[in-house]
């Protein structure tokens, strides 16, 4: 999807940004880092960085230790940058964002959408996060559920089994049990 958006945006004044949450990197994936990454992606494509954004970064350099912009500042900069051009923000694995950080991310995205009407946000995550997203972005969400079919899961398992570097570790009975039970179980989730 990201590639397709990038292809469609080529040659236009449209920003396409993306961020991937990963539970294994939870401590490195705060709302500030996620939104800062999106801001960096937008600003890096601009011919001219807006004065308000440049000034905000300069002011933070003067703070002890040169701390980075705070969440409220990043949100304001994203609102400005996204209001200057059509912007797509894609966030994958939102369900892998930790509790407090998730609330901050969703609140920040709502603020960006409120001030930047040409911005579109694509969020993906497991189904259990849907109510929280709908609550935070009330009236601004279109939800589409996508689930694998049994044949999707069976095909995936067979492909992984063909790549197994230790094929002797599993006998035919175990493989048959896996192919009989796992696809059905996953497709029911």
SERO-4910 file (N, C-alpha, C, O; in steps of 0.05 Angstrom, whole numbers):
BEGIN
 pado doro    nc1    nc2    nc3   cac1   cac2   cac3    cc1    cc2    cc3    oc1    oc2    oc3
  Unk    A     16    -23      0      0      0      0     17     25      0     11     44    -14
  Unk    A     39     25     16     57     48     17     69     53    -11     69     76    -20
  Unk    A     78     32    -24     89     35    -51     69     47    -70     76     65    -86
  Unk    A     45     38    -68     24     48    -87     19     78    -82     16     93   -100
  Unk    A     16     86    -56     13    114    -50     36    131    -60     32    152    -71
  Unk    A     60    121    -55     84    135    -65     84    138    -95     90    159   -106
  Unk    A     76    117   -109     75    118   -138     54    139   -147     59    154   -166
  Unk    A     31    139   -134     10    158   -141     18    187   -134      9    206   -148
  Unk    A     34    190   -114     42    217   -105     66    228   -121     71    252   -120
  Unk    A     79    211   -135    103    220   -150     96    242   -169     77    241   -185
  Unk    A    111    264   -168    107    287   -185     85    306   -175     80    326   -188
  Unk    A     73    300   -153     53    317   -141     63    328   -115     82    318   -103
  Unk    A     50    349   -105     57    360    -79     40    345    -58     23    357    -45
  Unk    A     46    319    -55     32    303    -36     52    288    -19     71    276    -30
  Unk    A     49    289      7     68    275     25     57    248     33     33    245     39
  Unk    A     74    228     32     67    201     41     87    193     62    111    193     58
  Unk    A     76    187     86     94    180    109     85    153    120     62    144    116
  Unk    A    104    140    134     96    114    146    113    109    171    135    120    174
  Unk    A    101     93    188    114     85    213    104     57    220     80     51    217
  Unk    A    122     40    229    116     13    236    122      8    265    145      9    274
  Unk    A    101      3    281    105     -5    309    113    -34    310    104    -50    295
  Unk    A    131    -40    329    140    -67    333    143    -72    363    158    -58    376
  Unk    A    129    -92    373    129    -97    402    158   -102    412    163    -95    436
  Unk    A    175   -113    396    203   -118    404    219    -93    409    239    -93    423
  Unk    A    210    -71    398    224    -45    401    207    -25    417    209     -1    413
  Unk    A    190    -35    434    170    -19    448    183      5    462    172     27    461
  Unk    A    205      1    476    217     23    491    227     46    473    231     68    482
  Unk    A    233     40    448    242     60    429    220     72    413    225     90    396
  Unk    A    195     64    417    173     73    400    153     89    416    131     79    422
  Unk    A    160    113    423    142    130    437    126    147    417    131    147    393
  Unk    A    106    161    427     90    179    411    108    200    399    105    207    375
  Unk    A    127    210    414    145    231    404    162    221    381    164    234    361
  Unk    A    173    197    384    189    186    363    173    180    338    182    185    315
  Unk    A    149    169    342    132    162    319    124    187    303    127    188    279
  Unk    A    113    207    318    104    231    304    128    247    294    126    260    273
  Unk    A    151    246    308    175    260    298    185    247    272    194    261    255
  Unk    A    182    221    270    190    207    245    172    216    222    182    221    200
  Unk    A    145    218    227    127    227    206    134    256    198    133    262    174
  Unk    A    139    273    218    146    300    212    172    302    195    173    317    175
  Unk    A    192    287    202    217    286    187    212    278    158    223    289    140
  Unk    A    195    258    154    189    249    127    175    271    111    181    274     87
  Unk    A    157    285    123    143    307    109    162    329    102    164    338     79
  Unk    A    177    338    122    195    361    119    217    355     99    226    373     84
  Unk    A    227    330     99    249    323     80    241    326     51    258    328     34
  Unk    A    215    326     45    206    328     17    200    357     10    195    363    -14
  Unk    A    199    375     29    191    403     24    214    418     11    237    414     18
  Unk    A    207    434     -9    228    451    -21    238    472     -2    261    479     -1
  Unk    A    219    482     15    226    503     34    213    496     61    188    492     62
  Unk    A    228    494     82    217    487    108    204    512    120    217    534    120
  Unk    A    179    510    128    166    533    140    181    545    163    193    531    179
  Unk    A    181    572    165    196    586    185    188    577    214    205    574    231
  Unk    A    162    571    218    153    563    245    167    537    254    173    533    277
  Unk    A    171    519    235    183    493    241    213    497    246    224    486    265
  Unk    A    226    512    229    255    518    233    259    531    260    278    524    275
  Unk    A    243    551    266    246    565    291    242    547    315    257    549    335
  Unk    A    222    529    314    217    511    336    242    493    342    249    488    365
  Unk    A    254    483    321    278    466    324    301    483    335    316    473    352
  Unk    A    305    507    326    326    524    336    322    531    365    342    531    380
  Unk    A    298    536    374    292    542    402    299    518    420    309    521    442
  Unk    A    294    494    410    299    470    426    329    465    429    338    453    448
  Unk    A    345    474    409    374    471    411    385    487    434    405    480    447
  Unk    A    372    510    440    382    527    462    375    517    490    386    527    509
  Unk    A    357    498    492    350    486    518    373    469    527    387    458    510
  Unk    A    377    467    553    399    451    564    400    424    551    380    409    550
  Unk    A    423    417    540    427    391    528    415    389    500    417    368    487
  Unk    A    403    410    490    391    409    463    370    388    460    370    373    441
  Unk    A    351    387    479    330    367    477    314    370    451    314    392    439
  Unk    A    301    349    443    285    351    420    258    364    426    252    368    449
  Unk    A    243    371    406    217    383    410    199    364    426    201    340    424
  Unk    A    181    375    442    163    360    458    138    352    441    135    363    419
  Unk    A    122    334    451    100    324    436     81    346    426     73    346    403
  Unk    A     74    365    443     56    386    435     68    402    412     54    411    394
  Unk    A     95    406    412    108    421    391    108    405    365    104    416    343
  Unk    A    113    379    367    113    362    343     85    362    330     83    363    306
  Unk    A     65    360    347     37    360    336     32    386    322     20    385    300
  Unk    A     40    408    333     35    434    320     50    435    293     39    445    273
  Unk    A     75    425    293     90    426    268     78    407    247     77    414    223
  Unk    A     68    384    256     54    366    237     28    378    227     22    375    203
  Unk    A     14    392    244    -11    406    235     -4    426    213    -18    427    193
  Unk    A     17    441    217     25    461    198     34    448    172     25    455    150
  Unk    A     53    429    174     64    416    150     42    402    134     42    403    110
  Unk    A     24    388    148      3    373    134    -18    392    123    -32    384    104
  Unk    A    -20    416    133    -40    435    122    -30    448     97    -46    460     82
  Unk    A     -4    445     91      7    458     67      6    441     42     10    450     20
  Unk    A     -1    415     46     -2    397     23    -19    372     31    -21    366     54
  Unk    A    -31    359     11    -45    334     18    -25    315     31     -2    312     21
  Unk    A    -33    302     52    -14    285     67    -27    258     74    -50    257     83
  Unk    A    -13    237     69    -21    210     78     -2    200     99     22    201     96
  Unk    A    -13    192    122      3    181    144     -6    153    148    -30    147    153
  Unk    A     12    134    145      6    106    148     21     95    173     45     98    176
  Unk    A      5     83    191     17     73    215      9     43    217    -15     37    219
  Unk    A     28     26    217     23     -3    217     30    -14    245     47     -4    259
  Unk    A     15    -34    253     20    -47    279     12    -30    303     25    -31    324
  Unk    A     -8    -14    300    -16      4    321    -22    -11    347    -19      0    369
  Unk    A    -31    -36    345    -37    -52    368    -11    -59    384    -13    -69    406
  Unk    A     12    -55    372     37    -61    385     49    -36    399     71    -37    409
  Unk    A     33    -15    399     41      9    413     30      7    442      7     -1    446
  Unk    A     47     12    462     40      8    490     18     27    498     13     48    486
  Unk    A      4     21    520    -20     35    530    -18     65    531    -34     79    517
  Unk    A      0     76    547      2    105    550     10    118    523     -1    139    515
  Unk    A     28    106    510     37    116    484     15    115    463     13    134    447
  Unk    A     -1     94    464    -24     92    445    -43    115    449    -52    127    430
  Unk    A    -49    121    474    -68    144    479    -56    170    468    -70    186    456
  Unk    A    -30    174    473    -17    198    463    -17    199    432    -22    220    420
  Unk    A    -12    176    419    -12    175    390    -39    182    379    -42    199    362
  Unk    A    -60    169    390    -87    173    380    -96    202    385   -109    214    367
  Unk    A    -91    213    408    -98    241    414    -84    260    395    -96    279    385
  Unk    A    -59    254    390    -43    271    372    -54    270    343    -56    290    329
  Unk    A    -60    246    334    -71    242    307    -98    257    304   -103    269    283
  Unk    A   -114    256    325   -140    271    324   -135    301    321   -148    314    305
  Unk    A   -115    311    336   -109    340    334    -99    347    306   -106    369    296
  Unk    A    -84    330    294    -73    335    267    -97    335    247    -98    353    231
  Unk    A   -114    315    249   -137    314    231   -155    338    235   -166    348    215
  Unk    A   -159    348    259   -176    371    264   -166    396    250   -182    413    242
  Unk    A   -139    399    249   -128    424    237   -119    420    208   -112    440    195
  Unk    A   -118    396    198   -108    391    171   -128    374    156   -124    349    154
  Unk    A   -149    386    145   -170    370    132   -162    354    107   -176    335    100
  Unk    A   -139    360     95   -130    345     71   -113    321     79   -102    307     62
  Unk    A   -110    316    105    -94    294    115   -111    269    117   -134    270    126
  Unk    A   -100    247    108   -113    221    110    -94    203    126    -70    202    121
  Unk    A   -105    188    145    -89    171    161    -99    142    158   -123    137    160
  Unk    A    -80    124    152    -86     96    150    -73     82    174    -49     83    177
  Unk    A    -89     69    190    -80     54    213    -85     25    209   -107     17    200
  Unk    A    -66      8    217    -71    -21    216    -63    -33    243    -45    -23    256
  Unk    A    -78    -53    251    -73    -67    276    -93    -89    279   -112    -92    264
  Unk    A    -88   -105    300   -107   -127    305   -134   -116    315   -136    -93    324
  Unk    A   -154   -133    312   -182   -124    316   -187   -113    344   -205    -96    347
  Unk    A   -173   -122    365   -179   -113    392   -175    -83    397   -184    -73    417
  Unk    A   -160    -70    379   -155    -42    383   -176    -24    370   -177      0    375
  Unk    A   -193    -35    354   -214    -20    340   -230     -2    358   -234     21    351
  Unk    A   -241    -11    380   -258      7    397   -242     31    407   -253     53    408
  Unk    A   -217     27    414   -201     50    424   -196     70    402   -197     94    407
  Unk    A   -191     61    378   -186     79    355   -212     94    349   -212    118    345
  Unk    A   -234     80    348   -260     93    342   -268    113    363   -279    134    357
  Unk    A   -261    107    388   -267    126    410   -250    151    408   -260    173    411
  Unk    A   -224    148    402   -206    171    400   -211    188    375   -208    212    376
  Unk    A   -218    175    353   -221    189    328   -250    189    319   -257    186    296
  Unk    A   -268    192    339   -296    191    334   -305    209    310   -297    232    309
  Unk    A   -320    197    292   -330    211    269   -310    215    247   -316    225    225
  Unk    A   -285    206    251   -264    209    231   -253    182    222   -232    181    209
  Unk    A   -267    160    228   -257    133    223   -275    118    204   -300    118    207
  Unk    A   -263    105    184   -277     85    169   -261     60    174   -237     58    169
  Unk    A   -275     40    184   -261     15    192   -267     -7    173   -290    -11    164
  Unk    A   -246    -21    165   -249    -44    147   -235    -68    161   -211    -67    167
  Unk    A   -250    -89    165   -238   -113    178   -228   -132    156   -242   -137    136
  Unk    A   -204   -141    160   -191   -159    141   -182   -183    157   -167   -180    176
  Unk    A   -190   -207    148   -182   -231    163   -174   -252    142   -185   -254    121
  Unk    A   -155   -269    149   -146   -290    131   -167   -313    130   -181   -318    150
  Unk    A   -169   -325    107   -187   -348    105   -170   -373    112   -146   -371    114
  Unk    A   -183   -395    115   -169   -420    121   -149   -426     99   -126   -435    105
  Unk    A   -157   -422     74   -138   -428     52   -114   -409     52    -92   -417     44
  Unk    A   -118   -383     60    -95   -365     63    -75   -376     83    -51   -376     78
  Unk    A    -85   -384    106    -67   -394    127    -54   -420    119    -30   -424    124
  Unk    A    -69   -437    107    -58   -463     97    -35   -457     77    -14   -470     79
  Unk    A    -40   -440     59    -19   -433     39      6   -421     52     28   -428     45
  Unk    A      2   -404     72     24   -392     86     40   -414    101     65   -414    100
  Unk    A     26   -432    115     40   -453    131     55   -471    112     78   -478    117
  Unk    A     43   -479     90     57   -496     70     82   -483     59    102   -496     56
  Unk    A     80   -457     54    104   -443     43    126   -443     64    149   -446     57
  Unk    A    119   -438     90    139   -438    111    151   -466    114    175   -469    119
  Unk    A    135   -487    113    144   -514    116    164   -521     93    183   -536     98
  Unk    A    158   -512     69    177   -517     47    204   -504     51    224   -514     40
  Unk    A    205   -483     66    230   -469     72    244   -480     96    266   -470    103
  Unk    A    232   -499    110    244   -510    135    272   -521    129    275   -538    112
  Unk    A    291   -512    145    318   -521    142    323   -548    155    344   -560    151
  Unk    A    305   -556    172    307   -582    185    281   -598    181    266   -603    200
  Unk    A    277   -607    156    252   -621    150    248   -647    165    225   -656    168
  Unk    A    269   -659    174    267   -685    189    256   -681    217    250   -700    231
  Unk    A    254   -656    226    245   -650    254    215   -655    257    205   -656    279
  Unk    A    201   -657    235    172   -660    236    164   -684    218    172   -686    195
  Unk    A    147   -701    230    138   -724    214    112   -716    200    101   -695    205
  Unk    A    102   -733    183     78   -728    167     53   -725    184     35   -709    177
  Unk    A     51   -739    206     28   -738    224     26   -710    237      5   -698    238
  Unk    A     49   -700    247     50   -674    259     43   -652    239     27   -634    245
  Unk    A     54   -654    215     48   -635    194     18   -635    187      6   -614    184
  Unk    A      7   -659    185    -22   -661    179    -39   -649    201    -59   -635    196
  Unk    A    -31   -653    226    -46   -642    249    -44   -611    248    -64   -597    253
  Unk    A    -21   -601    242    -18   -571    241    -35   -560    219    -50   -541    223
  Unk    A    -34   -573    195    -50   -563    172    -80   -567    176    -96   -553    164
  Unk    A    -88   -585    194   -116   -590    199   -127   -570    220   -150   -562    218
  Unk    A   -111   -563    240   -121   -548    262   -115   -518    261   -132   -502    266
  Unk    A    -90   -511    255    -82   -483    257    -97   -465    238   -107   -444    246
  Unk    A   -100   -472    212   -115   -454    194   -144   -448    204   -153   -425    202
  Unk    A   -157   -469    213   -184   -465    223   -185   -447    247   -201   -428    249
  Unk    A   -167   -452    266   -165   -436    291   -160   -407    285   -173   -389    295
  Unk    A   -140   -401    267   -133   -374    261   -155   -359    246   -161   -336    251
  Unk    A   -168   -373    227   -189   -360    212   -213   -353    229   -230   -337    220
  Unk    A   -216   -365    252   -238   -359    270   -233   -336    288   -251   -327    302
  Unk    A   -209   -326    289   -202   -304    307   -215   -278    300   -211   -258    313
***
